[in-house]
Amino acid sequence: MSTFPLETAAHPERLRRVVIEPVSRVEGHGKVTLLMDEDDHVQQARLHIVEFRAFEKFIQGRPYWEVPVMVQRLCGICPVSHHLAACKALDQVVGATQLTPTAEKIRRLMHYGQILQSHALHFFHLSSPDLLFGFDSDVAKRNIVGVAAEHPEIARQGVLLRKYGQEVIRHTAGKRIHGTGSVPGGVNKSLTAAERDELRKDVYQMIAWSREAVHLVKRLFEQDLDTYRSFGTFEARTLSLVRADGAMDLYHGGLRALHADGRTIFDHVDYGHYWEQISEEVKAWSYMKFPYLTALGHEDGWYRVGPLTRVTRSDFIPTPLADRERREFVAFDEGRAARSTLGFHWARMIEMLHSAEAIKDLLHDDDLLGTDLMASGPRQARGVGVIEAPRGTLIHHYRVDENDQVARANLIVSTTHNNHAMNIAIREVARKYLDGRKLTEGLLNHIEVAVRAFDPCLSCATHAIGKMPLEVQLVDAEGGVVDTLVRDSR
């Protein structure tokens, strides 16, 4: 594990403060602060989440059936993930322990559409400018407009891949963003034959383009192997869902946690009691929680989630083309690519390929056209839903009272799981690229590249338990501060 001591700094008041704000080309608002001494050595590096949205609090008191629609407003990029995680939790509340085949497959189709469109958006629109032009290239062209100008076919494929994923969502959820297709106990619509045929028409092209994207990332690794194998790289424990047979499953499964060397911490654990394995803490300088594996403690129990974990820590991928690419990725450069932070991009494209293949398989299943949409059973007071969102493992936990109102909610989103890992990645980049050097925009972009590798959804992650630091100012009509009230994290 990394021991580079950049989380805290002695006498910070004596140091120069450099701020990257906002971190660009990510979803949500965050910043990175660097504390530098007079010789330009980095003494502290931190990723801060600077907005606080309190979804866990303001859904309390709402009828439980509103929640799957409400929690989507956390995000415009991964709303389906929150929609489905909430529905999986509330399935248990309404006693739907076993969904109908149509409901299960419609939800899976919706989720694979979500994975495909989100991965396409992140790679082609947000990360490819760094990867294609260089981390310190001309900032004027280091964007999607520059990609479209110099690599028009890559940009075109990225746009159309995302569009296809959104069409899958539209047909299953009712609309492309913030749909209503999934409900506690099942779904409220199936596909028509015409909708299925429309999606079938282009799915094989999506599979072909997804394979090309995987091969593009591989070429980028081959062209600059030293950078890709070492950039922000560190050893990490991992957490993900796996199917009963060890396969990668993005919709359902048991929790698997492994040490960096592959030794098992726990495996196939029922996520319905996740709190027995995962604890949470807060820190004064961020509105994002810091989860950790309880058995290892808050100092050593941090871990990593997401595509890099899922692809490398599952036993296989249950679609043939993606599994073939997985094996090549894991073997590449004697396994170094699969352990590198920039390996997230390669893994993400393998998952996009898997999603396209899974969509194709589902579109040839007649259960998608079924009419048996809902299940129910004995009412329960509590429900936990876990799904593999594009950015990693997503946990929704609700308690519902006798009046059908949400009495308690706890969300641990993918980016929250990765909080500690992202901070370590930026410290490693600061150590290698920034320490002792005069800072430039290109060098500072290296820090942002490390953050982008995780594809963080910062707006999703702005939740907290306990007492978070808060400063409230009363300002008069002329803009003068009349009074200030401060609460620290203690």
C-alpha angles and dihedrals in degrees: 000000000000115000098181101140103223103120093086134024132202114240096001090180089071094054133087114248120220117187129196102199124197106013099227133222094028131104112260134005126302141137139206122222125200123191111207131188125221091273092055094252114148111240098173137014124184139169110219128197104210105184127075119200104166100209090159089063106039095051088061110107094024121120108265094237090064093057101080089057096040098051092055087073088074087083145008094205102050104022093131091061092057091041092056097039089053092047091049089053093047092046084073092050091056091042097248096145091156120037122210114262091250093051093046093050096044089053092048091050090050090050095049088051088053093050092048097049095042095048091047091050094049098045102040101032105030109024108024094076089064093043098045100040103027133262094268098035124130106305091214092069099028093103141076091277089058091048091051090051098048102025104028096163093052090049092047093052091049092053094047094045090054092045091054092051090051091051090054088053092047093054094047103034101032097248138026097253128032097001128175103218098118120063134173104286099020140318134312098222142027127202125277118226089250092053091049092049091049091055093043091057096071104024096097090054089052090053091050093049091047090055089050089053091053090051091047091058091047090054090050090054092048093050095054106018098160093056096043095048096048108028108121090333123162139152115264143178113240140216130193146135118265131185120250090264093049096259122140109263119181095190107042145357145101127303118263122190122183137182117243090262092053099259113144121253092174134333139199091005117170105250090210086088098037091143089071088065105029129053130181135218135180133222129206096240102056140045089216121094123236110226122195139178104266096217091058098043131234095288098053103017101082117120145176131248136182140069096328090054096043096048097045100035100047118086093234143337113249096226118075104227094046092047091052089053090046092057092049091048093050091049097044116115090358091299096307095118090056089054097045126099091231086054085082088080094053092046091047092057091048088055090049089054091048090051092051090050092047091050089052092052093048092048088062092053115097091207086082088071095050127123100211098096109152138059132183143173143156112347118250131197097220138041137181123197123189126181136164102250119194090268097042145280114357123197126195118181124181137176116200124198131218090272092060090251126133107255097178137007134187125182126187106184128196097257090050091057088052095047097105093039092053091051091052091048093055091047091053091050091047090051095050104035109021108031112110095000134110106255123244132177089256093053092048089050087063087068090051091048089057091051093046092054088072091050090223121202098206097179090056091052100053099105130112146191124209123015113329123198111270135178121191122186127194109213126191126222092272092053097255119141109246099178140353129207118194130188119184126205092264 
